């Protein structure tokens, strides 16, 4: 835990990231520091592969990723991993579970690389403070809007993973990525194993389908880069 002076330095270091956070849209720069202090935000650092929020723990904190990247993962009874999503700097995570106050978070948030985060007790966001800060209502609106966007993204993943075959899942995902960036040439955030876990398919079967699609002239690929032909 950082002391007050260290915390101010930490905030200044990541101020540009915080300004892009969905939680602070429409809030003046000079109010962001005040808001984080009012909310009692905790600064934490995590090494690669460390668990930021663990599956099974009570849902209490909303996280803001400041640096690095993280993955939201779920393990089934047999130890099979499903990648639910990815978290990049300025993005929120665990907000839905914290708002719902679930007794046990059903996913884990794992650091892909060294990460710095702010963790905010959700109750400090949902209940206005004694200071009656003018920006608090805007922050609650921002949180609800962000949750709505996450629901749309979740439905898109369901649409992809509900396809019957590995090929259909893969092509559905790649076409979604191409549409999102507005180009038939793009990078994805996952390596082969992670892509298989995201699509909920076997890695060897996925690799075989990518090879077939290359031979058929449907696409080209190099590591995380794909081009639809």
MARBA-3410 file (N, C-alpha, C, O; in Angstrom, 1 decimal):
229
0.8,-1.2,0.0,0.0,0.0,0.0,0.9,1.2,0.0,1.9,1.3,0.7 ~ 0.6,2.2,-0.8,1.3,3.4,-0.9,0.9,4.5,0.1,-0.3,4.5,0.5 ~ 1.8,5.3,0.6,1.4,6.4,1.5,0.8,7.5,0.6,0.8,7.4,-0.6 ~ 0.4,8.6,1.2,-0.4,9.6,0.5,0.5,10.3,-0.6,0.1,10.4,-1.7 ~ 1.8,10.6,-0.2,2.6,11.2,-1.2,2.9,10.3,-2.4,2.9,10.7,-3.5
3.2,9.0,-2.1,3.4,8.1,-3.2,2.2,7.9,-4.0,2.3,7.7,-5.2 ~ 1.1,7.9,-3.4,-0.2,7.8,-4.1,-0.4,8.9,-5.1,-0.9,8.7,-6.2 ~ -0.1,10.2,-4.7,-0.2,11.3,-5.6,0.7,11.2,-6.8,0.3,11.4,-7.9 ~ 2.0,10.7,-6.5,2.9,10.5,-7.6,2.4,9.4,-8.6,2.5,9.5,-9.8 ~ 1.8,8.3,-8.0,1.2,7.2,-8.8,0.1,7.7,-9.6,0.0,7.4,-10.8
-0.8,8.6,-9.1,-1.9,9.1,-9.9,-1.4,10.0,-11.0,-1.9,9.9,-12.1 ~ -0.4,10.8,-10.7,0.1,11.7,-11.8,0.7,10.9,-12.9,0.6,11.3,-14.1 ~ 1.4,9.8,-12.5,2.1,9.0,-13.5,1.0,8.4,-14.5,1.3,8.3,-15.7 ~ -0.1,8.1,-14.0,-1.1,7.4,-14.8,-2.3,8.3,-15.1,-3.4,7.8,-15.5 ~ -2.1,9.6,-15.0,-3.3,10.5,-15.2,-3.9,10.4,-16.6,-5.1,10.4,-16.7
-3.1,10.3,-17.6,-3.6,10.2,-19.0,-4.4,9.0,-19.2,-5.4,8.9,-19.9 ~ -4.0,7.9,-18.5,-4.8,6.6,-18.6,-6.1,6.8,-17.8,-7.1,6.3,-18.3 ~ -6.1,7.4,-16.7,-7.3,7.6,-15.9,-8.3,8.5,-16.6,-9.5,8.2,-16.6 ~ -7.8,9.5,-17.4,-8.7,10.3,-18.1,-9.5,9.6,-19.2,-10.6,9.9,-19.6 ~ -8.9,8.4,-19.7,-9.6,7.6,-20.7,-10.5,6.6,-20.1,-11.2,5.9,-20.8
-10.5,6.4,-18.8,-11.3,5.4,-18.1,-12.8,5.7,-18.3,-13.2,6.9,-18.1 ~ -13.6,4.7,-18.7,-15.0,5.0,-18.9,-15.7,5.6,-17.6,-16.7,6.3,-17.7 ~ -15.1,5.3,-16.4,-15.7,5.8,-15.2,-15.7,7.3,-15.1,-16.5,7.9,-14.4 ~ -14.7,7.9,-15.8,-14.5,9.4,-15.6,-14.9,10.2,-16.8,-14.5,11.4,-16.9 ~ -15.6,9.6,-17.7,-16.1,10.4,-18.9,-17.0,11.5,-18.4,-17.9,11.4,-17.6
-16.7,12.7,-19.0,-17.5,13.9,-18.6,-17.2,14.5,-17.3,-17.9,15.4,-16.8 ~ -16.1,14.1,-16.7,-15.7,14.6,-15.4,-14.4,15.5,-15.6,-13.5,15.0,-16.2 ~ -14.4,16.7,-15.1,-13.3,17.6,-15.2,-12.0,17.0,-14.6,-12.0,16.3,-13.6 ~ -10.9,17.3,-15.3,-9.6,16.8,-14.9,-9.3,17.0,-13.4,-8.8,16.2,-12.7 ~ -9.6,18.2,-12.9,-9.3,18.6,-11.6,-10.1,17.8,-10.5,-9.8,17.8,-9.3
-11.2,17.2,-11.0,-12.0,16.4,-10.1,-11.6,15.0,-9.9,-12.0,14.3,-9.0 ~ -10.7,14.5,-10.9,-10.4,13.1,-10.9,-9.6,12.7,-9.6,-9.9,11.7,-9.0 ~ -8.5,13.5,-9.3,-7.8,13.2,-8.1,-8.7,13.2,-6.8,-8.6,12.3,-6.0 ~ -9.5,14.2,-6.8,-10.4,14.4,-5.6,-11.3,13.2,-5.6,-11.6,12.6,-4.5 ~ -11.8,12.7,-6.7,-12.7,11.6,-6.7,-12.0,10.3,-6.2,-12.6,9.5,-5.4
-10.8,10.0,-6.7,-10.1,8.8,-6.3,-9.9,8.8,-4.8,-9.9,7.8,-4.1 ~ -9.5,10.0,-4.2,-9.4,10.0,-2.8,-10.7,9.8,-2.0,-10.8,9.1,-1.0 ~ -11.8,10.4,-2.6,-13.1,10.3,-2.0,-13.5,8.8,-2.0,-14.2,8.3,-1.1 ~ -13.2,8.1,-3.1,-13.6,6.7,-3.2,-12.7,5.7,-2.5,-12.9,4.5,-2.4 ~ -11.6,6.3,-2.0,-10.6,5.4,-1.2,-9.9,4.4,-2.1,-9.7,3.2,-1.8
-9.6,4.8,-3.4,-9.0,3.9,-4.3,-7.6,3.4,-3.8,-6.8,4.1,-3.3 ~ -7.4,2.1,-3.9,-6.2,1.4,-3.5,-5.3,1.1,-4.7,-5.8,0.5,-5.7 ~ -4.1,1.5,-4.7,-3.1,1.2,-5.8,-2.4,-0.1,-5.5,-1.9,-0.3,-4.3 ~ -2.4,-1.0,-6.5,-1.7,-2.3,-6.3,-0.9,-2.6,-7.5,-1.2,-2.2,-8.6 ~ 0.2,-3.4,-7.4,1.0,-3.8,-8.5,1.0,-5.4,-8.4,1.1,-6.0,-7.4
1.0,-6.0,-9.6,1.0,-7.4,-9.8,2.0,-7.9,-10.8,2.1,-7.2,-11.8 ~ 2.7,-8.9,-10.5,3.7,-9.5,-11.4,2.9,-10.4,-12.5,1.7,-10.7,-12.3 ~ 3.6,-10.7,-13.5,3.0,-11.6,-14.6,2.5,-12.9,-14.0,3.2,-13.5,-13.2 ~ 1.4,-13.3,-14.4,0.7,-14.5,-14.0,0.1,-14.5,-12.6,-0.5,-15.4,-12.2 ~ 0.2,-13.3,-11.9,-0.4,-13.2,-10.6,-1.9,-13.0,-10.7,-2.4,-12.4,-11.7
-2.7,-13.4,-9.8,-4.1,-13.2,-9.7,-4.5,-11.9,-9.1,-4.1,-11.6,-8.0 ~ -5.1,-11.1,-9.9,-5.6,-9.7,-9.4,-6.9,-9.9,-8.6,-7.0,-9.4,-7.5 ~ -7.8,-10.6,-9.2,-9.1,-11.0,-8.5,-9.3,-12.5,-8.7,-9.2,-12.9,-9.9 ~ -9.5,-13.2,-7.6,-9.5,-14.6,-7.7,-11.0,-15.2,-7.7,-11.8,-14.7,-7.1 ~ -11.1,-16.2,-8.6,-12.4,-16.9,-8.6,-12.8,-17.4,-7.2,-11.9,-18.0,-6.5
-14.1,-17.3,-6.8,-14.5,-17.8,-5.6,-14.5,-16.7,-4.4,-15.1,-16.9,-3.4 ~ -13.8,-15.6,-4.7,-13.7,-14.6,-3.6,-15.0,-13.7,-3.7,-15.6,-13.6,-4.7 ~ -15.3,-13.1,-2.6,-16.5,-12.2,-2.6,-16.3,-11.0,-3.5,-15.2,-10.5,-3.7 ~ -17.3,-10.6,-4.2,-17.2,-9.5,-5.2,-17.4,-8.2,-4.4,-18.4,-7.9,-3.9 ~ -16.3,-7.4,-4.4,-16.3,-6.2,-3.6,-15.7,-5.0,-4.4,-16.2,-3.9,-4.4
-14.6,-5.3,-5.2,-13.9,-4.2,-5.8,-14.1,-4.1,-7.3,-14.3,-5.1,-8.0 ~ -14.1,-2.9,-7.8,-14.1,-2.6,-9.2,-12.6,-2.2,-9.5,-12.0,-1.4,-8.8 ~ -12.1,-2.8,-10.5,-10.7,-2.5,-10.9,-10.5,-1.6,-12.1,-11.4,-1.7,-13.0 ~ -9.5,-0.8,-12.1,-9.1,0.0,-13.2,-7.7,-0.4,-13.6,-6.8,-0.3,-12.8 ~ -7.5,-0.9,-14.8,-6.1,-1.3,-15.2,-5.4,-0.1,-15.6,-5.8,0.6,-16.5
-4.2,0.1,-15.0,-3.4,1.3,-15.4,-2.3,1.0,-16.3,-1.9,1.9,-17.2 ~ -1.7,-0.2,-16.2,-0.6,-0.6,-17.1,-0.6,-2.1,-17.3,-1.2,-2.8,-16.5 ~ 0.1,-2.5,-18.4,0.1,-4.0,-18.6,-1.2,-4.4,-19.3,-1.9,-3.6,-19.9 ~ -1.5,-5.7,-19.2,-2.7,-6.3,-19.7,-3.1,-7.5,-18.8,-2.2,-8.0,-18.1 ~ -4.4,-7.8,-18.8,-4.8,-8.9,-18.0,-5.9,-9.7,-18.8,-6.5,-9.2,-19.7
-6.1,-10.9,-18.4,-7.2,-11.8,-19.0,-8.2,-12.2,-17.9,-7.9,-12.4,-16.7 ~ -9.4,-12.2,-18.3,-10.5,-12.7,-17.5,-10.7,-14.2,-17.9,-11.1,-14.5,-19.0 ~ -10.5,-15.1,-16.9,-10.5,-16.5,-17.2,-11.5,-17.2,-16.3,-11.8,-16.8,-15.2 ~ -12.0,-18.4,-16.8,-12.8,-19.2,-16.0,-12.4,-20.7,-16.1,-12.1,-21.1,-17.2 ~ -12.3,-21.4,-15.0,-11.9,-22.8,-15.1,-13.1,-23.7,-14.7,-13.8,-23.4,-13.8
-13.3,-24.8,-15.5,-14.4,-25.7,-15.2,-13.9,-26.7,-14.2,-12.8,-26.7,-13.7 ~ -14.8,-27.7,-13.8,-14.5,-28.7,-12.8,-13.2,-29.5,-13.2,-12.5,-30.0,-12.3 ~ -13.0,-29.7,-14.5,-11.9,-30.6,-14.9,-10.6,-29.8,-15.2,-9.6,-30.3,-15.7 ~ -10.6,-28.5,-14.9,-9.4,-27.7,-15.1,-9.3,-27.1,-16.5,-8.2,-26.6,-16.8 ~ -10.3,-27.2,-17.3,-10.3,-26.6,-18.7,-10.5,-25.1,-18.6,-11.5,-24.6,-17.9
-9.7,-24.3,-19.2,-9.7,-22.9,-19.2,-10.6,-22.3,-20.3,-10.4,-22.7,-21.4 ~ -11.4,-21.3,-19.9,-12.1,-20.5,-20.9,-11.7,-19.1,-20.7,-11.8,-18.5,-19.6 ~ -11.2,-18.4,-21.8,-10.9,-17.0,-21.7,-12.2,-16.2,-22.0,-12.7,-16.3,-23.1 ~ -12.6,-15.4,-21.0,-13.9,-14.7,-21.2,-13.6,-13.3,-21.9,-14.4,-12.9,-22.7 ~ -12.4,-12.7,-21.6,-12.1,-11.5,-22.2,-10.7,-11.0,-21.8,-10.0,-11.7,-21.1
-10.4,-9.8,-22.3,-9.1,-9.2,-22.1,-9.2,-7.8,-21.6,-10.2,-7.1,-22.0 ~ -8.4,-7.4,-20.7,-8.4,-6.1,-20.1,-7.2,-5.3,-20.5,-6.1,-5.8,-20.3 ~ -7.4,-4.1,-21.0,-6.3,-3.2,-21.4,-6.3,-2.0,-20.5,-7.2,-1.7,-19.9 ~ -5.2,-1.2,-20.5,-5.1,0.0,-19.7,-6.3,0.9,-19.9,-6.7,1.2,-21.1 ~ -6.8,1.5,-18.9,-7.9,2.4,-18.7,-9.2,1.7,-18.6,-10.3,2.3,-18.4
-9.2,0.4,-18.9,-10.5,-0.4,-18.8,-10.8,-0.8,-17.4,-10.0,-1.0,-16.6 ~ -12.1,-1.0,-17.2,-12.7,-1.5,-15.9,-12.8,-3.0,-16.0,-12.9,-3.6,-17.0 ~ -12.7,-3.6,-14.8,-13.0,-5.1,-14.7,-13.6,-5.4,-13.4,-13.5,-4.7,-12.4 ~ -14.4,-6.5,-13.4,-15.1,-7.0,-12.2,-16.3,-6.1,-11.7,-16.8,-6.3,-10.6 ~ -16.6,-5.1,-12.5,-17.7,-4.2,-12.1,-19.1,-4.8,-12.0,-19.8,-4.4,-11.1
-19.4,-5.7,-12.9,-20.7,-6.3,-12.9,-20.9,-7.2,-11.6,-21.9,-7.1,-11.0 ~ -19.9,-7.9,-11.2,-20.0,-8.8,-10.1,-20.0,-7.9,-8.8,-20.7,-8.3,-7.8 ~ -19.2,-6.9,-8.8,-19.2,-6.0,-7.6,-20.5,-5.3,-7.4,-21.0,-5.2,-6.3 ~ -21.1,-4.8,-8.5,-22.4,-4.2,-8.4,-23.5,-5.1,-8.0,-24.4,-4.8,-7.2 ~ -23.4,-6.4,-8.4,-24.4,-7.4,-8.1,-24.1,-8.0,-6.7,-25.0,-8.6,-6.1
-23.0,-7.6,-6.1,-22.6,-8.1,-4.8,-22.7,-9.6,-4.6,-23.2,-10.1,-3.6 ~ -22.2,-10.3,-5.7,-22.2,-11.8,-5.6,-21.3,-12.3,-4.5,-20.3,-11.7,-4.3 ~ -21.7,-13.4,-3.9,-20.9,-14.0,-2.8,-19.5,-14.6,-3.3,-18.6,-14.6,-2.6 ~ -19.5,-15.0,-4.5,-18.3,-15.6,-5.1,-18.1,-15.2,-6.5,-19.0,-15.6,-7.4 ~ -17.0,-14.6,-6.9,-16.8,-14.2,-8.3,-16.6,-15.4,-9.1,-15.8,-16.3,-8.7
-17.3,-15.6,-10.2,-17.2,-16.8,-11.0,-16.0,-16.9,-12.0,-15.8,-17.9,-12.7 ~ -15.2,-15.8,-12.0,-14.0,-15.8,-12.9,-12.8,-15.3,-12.1,-12.9,-14.8,-11.0 ~ -11.6,-15.4,-12.8,-10.4,-14.8,-12.2,-9.8,-13.8,-13.2,-10.0,-13.9,-14.4 ~ -9.2,-12.8,-12.7,-8.5,-11.8,-13.5,-7.0,-12.0,-13.3,-6.5,-11.8,-12.2 ~ -6.3,-12.4,-14.3,-4.9,-12.8,-14.3,-4.1,-11.8,-15.0,-4.4,-11.5,-16.2
-2.9,-11.4,-14.4,-2.0,-10.5,-15.1,-1.3,-11.2,-16.2,-0.6,-12.2,-16.0 ~ -1.3,-10.7,-17.5,-0.6,-11.2,-18.6,0.9,-10.8,-18.5,1.8,-11.4,-19.1 ~ 1.1,-9.7,-17.8,2.4,-9.1,-17.7,2.4,-8.2,-16.4,1.3,-8.1,-15.9 ~ 3.5,-7.6,-16.0,3.4,-6.8,-14.8,2.3,-5.7,-15.0,2.3,-5.0,-16.0 ~ 1.5,-5.5,-14.0,0.3,-4.6,-14.0,0.3,-3.7,-12.8,0.7,-4.1,-11.7
-0.2,-2.5,-13.0,-0.6,-1.6,-12.0,-2.1,-1.4,-12.1,-2.6,-1.2,-13.2 ~ -2.7,-1.4,-10.9,-4.2,-1.2,-11.0,-4.6,-0.3,-9.8,-3.9,-0.2,-8.8 ~ -5.8,0.2,-10.0,-6.6,0.8,-8.9,-7.7,-0.1,-8.6,-8.4,-0.5,-9.5 ~ -7.9,-0.4,-7.3,-9.1,-1.1,-6.8,-10.0,-0.2,-6.0,-9.5,0.4,-5.0 ~ -11.3,-0.1,-6.3,-12.2,0.8,-5.7,-13.3,-0.1,-5.1,-14.0,-0.9,-5.8
-13.6,0.1,-3.8,-14.8,-0.5,-3.2,-16.0,0.0,-3.9,-16.3,1.1,-3.9 ~ -16.8,-1.0,-4.5,-18.0,-0.6,-5.2,-19.0,0.2,-4.4,-19.7,1.0,-5.0 ~ -19.1,-0.1,-3.1,-20.1,0.6,-2.3,-19.8,2.1,-2.2,-20.7,2.9,-2.0 ~ -18.5,2.5,-2.4,-18.2,3.9,-2.4,-18.6,4.6,-3.7,-18.8,5.8,-3.7 ~ -18.9,3.8,-4.7,-19.4,4.4,-6.0,-20.9,4.5,-6.0,-21.5,5.5,-6.4
-21.5,3.4,-5.6,-23.0,3.3,-5.7,-23.7,4.2,-4.6,-24.9,4.5,-4.8 ~ -23.0,4.5,-3.6,-23.6,5.3,-2.5,-22.9,6.6,-2.4,-21.7,6.6,-2.2 ~ -23.6,7.7,-2.6,-23.0,9.0,-2.6,-22.4,9.3,-1.2,-22.9,8.9,-0.2 ~ -21.3,10.0,-1.2,-20.6,10.3,0.0,-21.2,11.5,0.7,-22.1,12.2,0.2 ~ -20.7,11.8,1.9,-21.3,12.9,2.7,-20.9,14.3,2.1,-21.6,15.3,2.4
-19.9,14.3,1.3,-19.5,15.6,0.7,-20.5,16.0,-0.5,-20.4,17.1,-0.9 ~ -21.4,15.1,-0.9,-22.3,15.4,-2.0,-21.6,15.9,-3.2,-21.9,16.9,-3.8 ~ -20.5,15.2,-3.6,-19.7,15.6,-4.8,-20.6,15.7,-6.0,-21.4,14.8,-6.3 ~ -20.4,16.8,-6.7,-21.2,17.1,-7.9,-21.0,16.0,-9.0,-21.9,15.8,-9.8 ~ -19.8,15.4,-9.0,-19.5,14.5,-10.1,-19.9,13.1,-9.8,-19.8,12.2,-10.7
-20.5,12.8,-8.6,-20.8,11.4,-8.3,-21.9,10.9,-9.2,-21.8,9.7,-9.6 ~ -22.9,11.6,-9.4,-24.0,11.2,-10.3,-23.5,10.8,-11.7,-24.0,9.9,-12.3 ~ -22.6,11.7,-12.2,-22.1,11.4,-13.5,-21.3,10.1,-13.5,-21.4,9.3,-14.5 ~ -20.6,9.8,-12.4,-19.8,8.6,-12.3,-20.7,7.4,-12.3,-20.4,6.4,-12.9 ~ -21.8,7.5,-11.6,-22.8,6.3,-11.5,-23.4,6.1,-12.9,-23.5,5.0,-13.4
-23.7,7.2,-13.6,-24.2,7.1,-15.0,-23.2,6.4,-15.9,-23.5,5.5,-16.7 ~ -21.9,6.8,-15.8,-20.8,6.2,-16.6,-20.7,4.7,-16.3,-20.5,3.9,-17.2 ~ -20.8,4.3,-15.0,-20.7,2.9,-14.6,-21.8,2.1,-15.3,-21.6,1.0,-15.8 ~ -23.0,2.6,-15.2,-24.2,1.9,-15.8,-24.0,1.8,-17.3,-24.3,0.7,-17.9 ~ -23.5,2.8,-18.0,-23.3,2.8,-19.4,-22.2,1.7,-19.8,-22.4,1.0,-20.7
-21.2,1.7,-19.0,-20.1,0.7,-19.2,-20.6,-0.7,-19.1,-20.2,-1.6,-19.8 ~ -21.5,-0.9,-18.1,-22.1,-2.2,-17.9,-22.9,-2.6,-19.1,-22.9,-3.8,-19.5 ~ -23.6,-1.7,-19.6,-24.5,-2.0,-20.8,-23.6,-2.4,-22.0,-23.9,-3.3,-22.8 ~ -22.5,-1.7,-22.2,-21.5,-2.0,-23.3,-21.0,-3.4,-23.1,-20.8,-4.2,-24.0 ~ -20.6,-3.7,-21.8,-20.1,-5.1,-21.5,-21.1,-6.2,-21.9,-20.7,-7.3,-22.3
-22.4,-5.9,-21.6,-23.4,-6.9,-21.9,-23.5,-7.1,-23.5,-23.6,-8.3,-23.9 ~ -23.3,-6.1,-24.2,-23.3,-6.2,-25.7,-22.1,-7.0,-26.1,-22.2,-7.9,-27.0 ~ -20.9,-6.8,-25.6,-19.7,-7.5,-25.9,-19.9,-9.0,-25.5,-19.5,-9.9,-26.3 ~ -20.5,-9.2,-24.4,-20.7,-10.6,-23.9,-21.7,-11.4,-24.9,-21.4,-12.5,-25.2 ~ -22.7,-10.7,-25.4,-23.6,-11.3,-26.4,-22.9,-11.6,-27.7,-23.1,-12.6,-28.3
-21.9,-10.7,-28.0,-21.1,-11.0,-29.3,-20.3,-12.3,-29.1,-20.2,-13.1,-30.0 ~ -19.7,-12.5,-27.9,-18.9,-13.7,-27.6,-19.8,-14.9,-27.7,-19.5,-15.9,-28.2 ~ -21.0,-14.8,-27.1,-22.0,-15.9,-27.2,-22.3,-16.3,-28.6,-22.4,-17.4,-29.0 ~ -22.5,-15.2,-29.4,-22.8,-15.4,-30.8,-21.7,-16.2,-31.5,-22.0,-17.1,-32.4 ~ -20.5,-15.9,-31.2,-19.3,-16.5,-31.8,-19.2,-18.0,-31.3,-19.1,-18.9,-32.1
-19.2,-18.2,-30.0,-19.0,-19.5,-29.4,-20.2,-20.5,-29.6,-20.0,-21.7,-29.4 ~ -21.3,-19.9,-30.0,-22.5,-20.8,-30.2,-22.5,-21.4,-31.6,-23.3,-22.3,-31.8 ~ -21.6,-21.0,-32.4,-21.5,-21.7,-33.7,-21.1,-23.2,-33.5,-20.5,-23.6,-32.5 ~ -21.5,-24.0,-34.5,-21.4,-25.5,-34.3,-20.0,-26.0,-34.5,-19.6,-26.9,-33.8 ~ -19.3,-25.5,-35.4,-18.0,-26.0,-35.7,-16.8,-25.1,-35.4,-17.0,-23.9,-35.2
-15.6,-25.6,-35.3,-14.4,-24.8,-35.0,-14.2,-23.8,-36.1,-13.9,-22.6,-35.8 ~ -14.4,-24.2,-37.4,-14.3,-23.3,-38.5,-15.3,-22.1,-38.4,-14.9,-21.0,-38.6 ~ -16.5,-22.4,-38.1,-17.5,-21.4,-38.0,-17.2,-20.4,-36.9,-17.4,-19.2,-37.0 ~ -16.7,-20.9,-35.7,-16.4,-20.1,-34.6,-15.2,-19.2,-34.9,-15.2,-18.0,-34.7 ~ -14.2,-19.8,-35.6,-13.0,-19.0,-35.9,-13.3,-17.9,-36.9,-13.0,-16.7,-36.7
-14.1,-18.3,-38.0,-14.4,-17.3,-39.0,-15.3,-16.2,-38.5,-15.2,-15.0,-38.9 ~ -16.2,-16.6,-37.6,-17.1,-15.6,-37.0,-16.3,-14.6,-36.2,-16.6,-13.4,-36.2 ~ -15.3,-15.1,-35.4,-14.5,-14.2,-34.6,-13.6,-13.3,-35.5,-13.5,-12.1,-35.2 ~ -13.0,-13.9,-36.5,-12.1,-13.1,-37.4,-12.9,-12.0,-38.1,-12.4,-10.9,-38.3 ~ -14.1,-12.3,-38.6,-14.9,-11.3,-39.3,-15.3,-10.2,-38.3,-15.4,-9.1,-38.7
-15.6,-10.6,-37.1,-15.9,-9.6,-36.1,-14.7,-8.6,-35.9,-14.9,-7.4,-35.8 ~ -13.5,-9.2,-35.8,-12.3,-8.4,-35.6,-12.1,-7.5,-36.8,-11.7,-6.3,-36.6 ~ -12.2,-8.0,-38.0,-12.1,-7.2,-39.2,-13.1,-6.0,-39.3,-12.7,-4.9,-39.6 ~ -14.3,-6.3,-38.9,-15.3,-5.3,-38.9,-15.0,-4.2,-37.8,-15.2,-3.0,-38.1 ~ -14.5,-4.6,-36.7,-14.2,-3.7,-35.6,-13.1,-2.7,-36.0,-13.2,-1.5,-35.6
-12.0,-3.2,-36.7,-10.9,-2.3,-37.0,-11.1,-1.7,-38.4,-10.4,-0.8,-38.8 ~ -12.1,-2.2,-39.2,-12.4,-1.6,-40.5,-11.3,-2.0,-41.5,-11.1,-1.2,-42.5 ~ -10.8,-3.2,-41.4,-9.7,-3.6,-42.3,-9.7,-5.2,-42.3,-10.1,-5.8,-41.3 ~ -9.3,-5.8,-43.5,-9.2,-7.2,-43.6,-7.9,-7.7,-43.0,-7.7,-8.9,-43.0 ~ -7.0,-6.8,-42.6,-5.7,-7.1,-42.1,-5.6,-6.6,-40.6,-5.8,-5.4,-40.4
-5.4,-7.5,-39.7,-5.5,-7.0,-38.3,-4.7,-8.0,-37.4,-4.4,-9.1,-37.8 ~ -4.5,-7.6,-36.1,-3.9,-8.4,-35.1,-4.9,-8.8,-34.1,-5.8,-8.0,-33.8 ~ -4.8,-10.0,-33.5,-5.7,-10.4,-32.5,-4.9,-10.4,-31.2,-3.7,-10.5,-31.2 ~ -5.5,-10.3,-30.0,-4.8,-10.2,-28.7,-4.3,-11.6,-28.2,-3.7,-11.6,-27.1 ~ -4.7,-12.7,-28.9,-4.4,-14.0,-28.3,-3.4,-14.8,-29.1,-3.3,-14.7,-30.4
-2.6,-15.6,-28.4,-1.8,-16.6,-29.1,-2.7,-17.8,-29.4,-3.9,-17.8,-29.1 ~ -2.2,-18.9,-30.0,-3.0,-20.0,-30.4,-3.8,-20.7,-29.3,-5.0,-20.9,-29.4 ~ -3.1,-20.9,-28.2,-3.8,-21.6,-27.1,-4.8,-20.7,-26.5,-5.9,-21.1,-26.1 ~ -4.5,-19.4,-26.4,-5.5,-18.4,-25.8,-6.7,-18.3,-26.8,-7.8,-18.2,-26.3 ~ -6.4,-18.3,-28.1,-7.5,-18.2,-29.0,-8.4,-19.4,-28.9,-9.6,-19.3,-29.0
-7.8,-20.6,-28.8,-8.6,-21.8,-28.6,-9.4,-21.7,-27.3,-10.6,-22.1,-27.3 ~ -8.9,-21.2,-26.2,-9.6,-21.1,-25.0,-10.7,-20.1,-25.1,-11.8,-20.2,-24.5 ~ -10.5,-19.0,-25.9,-11.5,-18.0,-26.1,-12.7,-18.6,-26.9,-13.8,-18.3,-26.6 ~ -12.4,-19.3,-27.9,-13.4,-19.9,-28.8,-14.0,-21.2,-28.2,-15.0,-21.7,-28.7 ~ -13.4,-21.7,-27.1,-13.9,-22.9,-26.5,-13.8,-24.1,-27.4,-14.7,-24.9,-27.6
-12.6,-24.2,-28.0,-12.3,-25.4,-28.9,-11.0,-26.0,-28.6,-10.2,-25.4,-27.8 ~ -10.7,-27.1,-29.2,-9.4,-27.8,-29.0,-8.3,-27.1,-29.8,-8.6,-26.7,-30.9 ~ -7.1,-26.9,-29.2,-6.1,-26.2,-29.9,-5.6,-26.9,-31.2,-5.4,-26.2,-32.2 ~ -5.5,-28.2,-31.1,-5.0,-28.9,-32.3,-6.0,-28.8,-33.4,-5.7,-28.7,-34.6 ~ -7.3,-28.9,-33.1,-8.4,-28.7,-34.1,-8.4,-27.3,-34.7,-8.6,-27.1,-35.9
-8.1,-26.3,-33.8,-8.1,-24.9,-34.3,-6.9,-24.7,-35.3,-7.1,-24.1,-36.3 ~ -5.7,-25.3,-34.9,-4.6,-25.1,-35.8,-4.8,-25.8,-37.1,-4.4,-25.3,-38.2 ~ -5.5,-27.0,-37.1,-5.8,-27.7,-38.3,-6.7,-26.9,-39.2,-6.5,-26.8,-40.4 ~ -7.7,-26.2,-38.6,-8.6,-25.4,-39.4,-7.9,-24.2,-40.0,-8.2,-23.8,-41.1 ~ -7.0,-23.6,-39.2,-6.3,-22.4,-39.8,-5.4,-22.8,-41.0,-5.4,-22.1,-42.0
-4.8,-24.0,-40.9,-4.0,-24.5,-42.0,-4.9,-24.8,-43.2,-4.5,-24.5,-44.3 ~ -6.1,-25.4,-43.0,-7.0,-25.6,-44.1,-7.4,-24.3,-44.8,-7.5,-24.2,-46.0 ~ -7.7,-23.3,-44.0,-8.2,-22.0,-44.5,-7.1,-21.3,-45.3,-7.3,-20.6,-46.3 ~ -5.8,-21.5,-44.8,-4.7,-21.0,-45.6,-4.6,-21.6,-47.0,-4.5,-21.0,-48.0 ~ -4.7,-23.0,-47.0,-4.6,-23.7,-48.2,-5.7,-23.4,-49.2,-5.5,-23.4,-50.4
-6.9,-23.1,-48.6,-8.1,-22.8,-49.5,-8.0,-21.3,-49.9,-8.9,-20.9,-50.7 ~ -7.0,-20.5,-49.5,-7.0,-19.1,-49.9,-8.0,-18.2,-49.2,-8.3,-17.2,-49.7 ~ -8.5,-18.7,-48.1,-9.5,-17.9,-47.3,-8.8,-16.8,-46.5,-9.3,-15.7,-46.3 ~ -7.6,-17.1,-46.0,-6.9,-16.2,-45.1,-5.4,-16.5,-45.1,-4.9,-17.6,-45.6 ~ -4.6,-15.5,-44.6,-3.2,-15.8,-44.3,-3.0,-15.4,-42.8,-3.8,-14.6,-42.3
-2.0,-16.0,-42.2,-1.8,-15.7,-40.8,-0.3,-15.9,-40.4,0.3,-16.8,-40.9 ~ 0.1,-15.0,-39.5,1.5,-15.2,-38.9,1.4,-14.8,-37.4,1.2,-13.6,-37.1 ~ 1.5,-15.8,-36.6,1.3,-15.6,-35.2,0.0,-15.0,-34.9,-1.1,-15.6,-35.1 ~ 0.0,-13.7,-34.3,-1.3,-13.0,-34.0,-1.9,-12.2,-35.1,-2.9,-11.5,-34.9 ~ -1.2,-12.2,-36.2,-1.7,-11.4,-37.4,-2.5,-12.2,-38.4,-2.0,-13.3,-38.7
-3.6,-11.7,-38.8,-4.5,-12.4,-39.7,-4.9,-11.4,-40.9,-5.0,-10.2,-40.7 ~ -5.1,-12.0,-42.0,-5.6,-11.2,-43.2,-6.6,-12.1,-43.9,-6.3,-13.2,-44.3 ~ -7.8,-11.6,-44.0,-8.9,-12.3,-44.7,-8.8,-11.9,-46.2,-8.7,-10.7,-46.5 ~ -8.8,-12.9,-47.0,-8.5,-12.7,-48.5,-9.9,-12.7,-49.2,-9.9,-12.5,-50.4
END
